[in-house]
Amino acid sequence: MSLLTDLINLNLSDTTDKIIAEYIWIGGSGMDLRSKARTLDGAVSDPQKLPKWNYDGSSTGQAPGEDSEVILYPQAIFKDPFRRGNNILVMCDAYTPAGEPIPTNKRHSAAKIFSHPDVVAEVPWYGLEQEYTLLQKDLKWPLGWPVGGYPGPQGPYYCGAGADKAFGRDIVDSHYKACLYAGINISGINGEVMPGQWEFQVGPSVGISAGDELWVARYILERITEIAGVVVSFDPKPIPGDWNGAGAHTNYSTKSMRNDGGFEIIKKAIGKLQLRHKEHIAAYGEGNERRLTGRHETADIHTFSWGVANRGASVRVGRDTEKEGKGYFEDRRPASNMDPYVVTSMIAETTILWKP
């Protein structure tokens, strides 16, 4: 094993200028991440200078077998924490050979919204809180839970420490450092209310980069749990009953909201979100109705509400924002399995571009 470890950790720059680029894309389910690697002649920092590539879309549920070629367009580059050196991770989106975005390519339409002059002028900031659950590989039961049984009730686990409260911290810390190494703007981690559940935060990130960074952070988490022999679940309610679900709370502000008088702009934006509540819920993740019950720090899925410091509301405004009269708000509705390209662009479209 030590020789295998030595080979994995070989520093390629000792003998060659060539690098490895891991091309990452989103598969047909909208949540499965796929990737494959290729050799490049030298270091690259601009995604526009990377070659397009292709893959077999019939094997990912994204193309028929008789016309299976899907084209990858490189969109964002990150340092590779697994291979290190000058090796890179490349976030891509997917197109037909004719250049049309395939139906599961949500990045393309998000990029259109984020490049709209009115949106660009507002410099939208996002902070994404990604909750997830670590599961024992063969049982699909949360890490640290007794086999076929339940731990003690919720209370001691949130931000807890100790072998009977925190399960999987080595995975979580490895992920935190790997994301920082990659150049992802990861801003923190914490243990969540349900044992075996954790959260990391990405942001503040501007526009489309929030989606790129969250997807690559998810990819890195999938790779680390693969090494650890643990399964990561983004299901919004992995365990039924009196347990918290998993969300992806989305913190948001525009330039106008961050400036003096911003609280009035925030209230107008929340009013627009209320008018489009059903459309947003439909786009905020699969199985969210199992999570948004009005219990366990959620609002009921059918009712829009907002409040200051209220974690049982659809949208929460922080005390600091209220006090300073400017700042950001938190949309607490998105599920943990939401597509950040969809959610971030939809919030921008509704609050900046949409005219009721």
N, C-alpha and C positions, 0 to 999 in steps of 0.2 A: 504493500500500500504506500510505503514511503516513496518508492520510485514513481508510482502513479501521481502522487501529490507533487513531486518534483517536476514531472512532465507537465502537469496542469499549470504549474506556476512558472514555467519557462518564460524568460524575458526575451521576446522575439527581437527586440531592438539590438541585442548583442550580435546578431548575425544577419539581420535583414531589415530593409525599410518597409517591407510589406506588412499590412495590418489586416485584422479580421473585422468585418462589419456584420453585425447581427441585425437583419431586417425583421422588424416586428409589425404585425398587422392584426386586425380584429376579425375573427372568423364569423361563420354564418349565424351563430346564435346571438351575436351582438355582445357576448360576454367572454367567449373563449379567445384567448390570445395565442397566436401562432408566430413562429419565427424560424428563420433559416439563415445560415451564415455564408459569406463569400469572402474571398481574398481580394484586397485592393493593393495597388502598387505602392501607395504611400499614405501618409496621414491626410485626413480630410476634415475640415471644420464647417464647410458650407454645404447644406443638404442639396442645394441646386447643382453642385458639382459631382454628386453621386450618380451612378448609373441607375436608370429604372431597371426593374427586374420583373419576373413573372412567377406565378405558381399555379398549381392545379386546383382550380376552384371547385371541381367536382368532389374533391376530397375534404372540402371545408363547408359544403352546403351552399356554395356561392356561384356555381355555374353548372350547366348540364355536361354530361360526360362527352357528348359529341362536339362540344365547343367550350372546352374547360379552361382556356387560358385567361388568367386575370393578371393585370399589370399593376405592379407596386410603384407608387411615386414617393420617393423619400421626402419627408417634410420637416423632421427635427432630429438633431444629433445629440447624443448623451455619451459620456465616458462609460466604458464597460467595466463595472466593478468586479466581474467574474474573471475576465481575461486580463484586465488592467493594461498598462502600457499605453500605446496610442490606439488600442482597439476601441471600437465604438458600438453603441446601440443606436439603431435608426428607426424612428417611428414613421410608419408609412400609411398612406391610404390607398384604396384599391379602385381600379378603373377597368372598363372593357378595352380591348385592343383598339377600338375606335375613339377612345378618350372620354367616354361617358362614365361618370361615377356609378359604381354598382349600387343596388338598393341599400346594402348594409353600410355604405360609406357615408357616415353622418358628419364627418369632418368637413367635407366639401361644402355643404350648405351652411355649416357653422362659420366657415372661413368667409363666405359671402356676407353674412351678417356682420362679422367683426371687421370687414374691410369697408363697410358703408361709412361714408364721411361723417354722418351724425354720430355713429357709434365710436369711430376713431377719435372724434373730438372730445368724447366723454371719458376716455381712458378707463374702461371698466375693469375694476379689480375684483378678483375672486379669491376666497379662502375656502378650500374644500375639505370637509371633515369626513374621511373615509373610515367607516366602521367595518369590521370583518370578524369572522369567527374561525378559530383554529380547531380542526376536527382530527380525531384519531383516524389514521389512514384506513384501516380495515373495518372499523365499526361505524364510521361517519357519525361519531358521538363526540361532543366537545372535549377538547384537551383538558385533562385534570378531573373530569367527571368520573365517578365510579362506573364500571361497566354495567350497563343495564339499569343504572340507578341515578339518583340526583344528589347534587351537593346541597349544603345548607342554603337557605333563602338569600336573595340578593340583599346587599347592604355592605358587607366587608370588602367586596371585590373591586369596586370602582376606585381606581388609582391606588389599589392596595399593594402591600408588600408581604412576602412570606410564602413558604411552600404550600400552604393551604389556601392561599388567596390569589396568587399570580401564577398563571400557567402559560409557559411559552415565551418568557421574557427574552431568552437568548435569540429566538427567531426575530422578535420585535426590534431588539437593539441592533442585530445584524442588518435588518432591513433599513433602519434609520441611518446607519453609517453608510450603507451601500448607496442609498438615495443621495446623500450629501456628496459622496464621491462622484456620482454620476452627473451632478450639476442640477439635480431636481431641487426646487425651492421648498423642501420639506421643512415645516416650521415647528413640528413637535409630535409627540406620541403620548398616549396614556392608556392604562387599563380601563376597560369599560364596566358597566354595571353588571352584565351577565358574566359569570366566570368562563374563561376561555375566549372572551371577546375583547378585542383591542381596537384602537383607533390611531390613525396618523393623519396629520393635516398637511395639505399642500397649499402654498400661497404666502403672501399675496402674489398672484400672478395676473398678468394683463391679457385679456382677450383669449385667443385660441391657444396660447401657451398653457393655460390652466388645464385644458383637456389633454394636450400632449404630455404634460408632466404627470397628471394623475394616471393616465394609461400606462406610461413607462414605470411608474411606481408600483402599479398593480403587477406588471410583468416581472419586475424584480422580486416582488413578494412571492409570486408563483414559483420562481426559480429557487428562492431560498427555502420555501416549504418543501419543494421537491427534494432538495439536498437533505433536509431534516426528516423526511419521511412522514410529513404531516400534510393534511389537506386544508387549503384555505377556502372558506365559503363566503360568498357575498350575498347569500340569501337574506332577504329583509326580516324573516322571522324563522330562523333555523330550528328553534325549539318552541313548539306550541305551549300555551299555558302562561303561568305567572312569571314570565321572563322578558326582559327588554328585547326588542327587535334591533336590527342594524340599519342605520340610515347613512345618508351622505349629505349632512347639513351643508348648505351652500351660502357662505357669507359674501355679500355683494355691496359694492359702492361705485358710484360714478364721480367724476370730477365735481359736478354740481352738488352732489350729496356731501362731499368732503369739504366744500367751501362754506363760508358763513351763510347761514340761512338754509343749510342743507336738509334740516329736519323736515321742512315743508315739502321739499322735493321727494324725500323718502316717503312721506305720507301719501303723496300723489302716486308714486310708483307702487306702493302697497295697494292703493285703490284700484289700479290697473290689474295687478295680479289677482285681486279678488274677482274682478269681472271675467277673467279667463281661467278661473280655478279648475274647471273640468278639463280644459285643454292641457293645462300643466300637469295635472294628476295623471292623465293618460300617457304622458311622455316621461314620467318621473320614475319608471322602473317597474319590473314585473313582480307580481305578488305583494305589492305595497298595501293592498287592502287587508292583508293579514297582520300588518304592522300598525297602520294608522287606524287605531280603534278608539282613540280618546283616552286610552290608559297607557301606562308605562312611558310617560313623558312625550306623548304624541297628541295631536288634535285628531278629531274624527275625520275620515277621508272625505265625507260628504259636505263638511261645513268649513268654510274659511273663517279664520279668526286671526287677530294679531294683538300683540300687547308688549309692554315694556317689561323685560326680564321674565317673561312668561314662557316656560319651557313646554307648556301644554297647548301652545298656540301654533297655528300654521306658520306664522312669521313672527319672529322675536326681534325686538329692538333692544339694544343694550342700554343699561343705565347711563354709561358714559356718553352715548350718542344723544340721549335725551337731555342730559346735563349741559353738554357743550353745544347743542343745537345743530350738530352736523356729525357725519360719520358713515356708518354702514348698517345694514340689517342682515338677518339670517333667515333664509328660507329653510324651514325644518321638514319640508314635505318629501324631498327626494329620497328614494330608497338606496340602500348600499350598492345595489346592482345597476344604478342609473348609468346612462352614457353621459360623461361630462361634456362632450361636444354638444349634445342635445340640450342639456339643462342650462349650461352657461349661455349658449346663444339664444335660447328661448327667453331667458330672463332679460337679456339685453334687448331683444326684439320687442318684448311686451312693454318694458319700462322706458325705452328710448324711442323706438320707431313706431309702435302701434298707436293709432289714434282711435279711441273708442267712439 
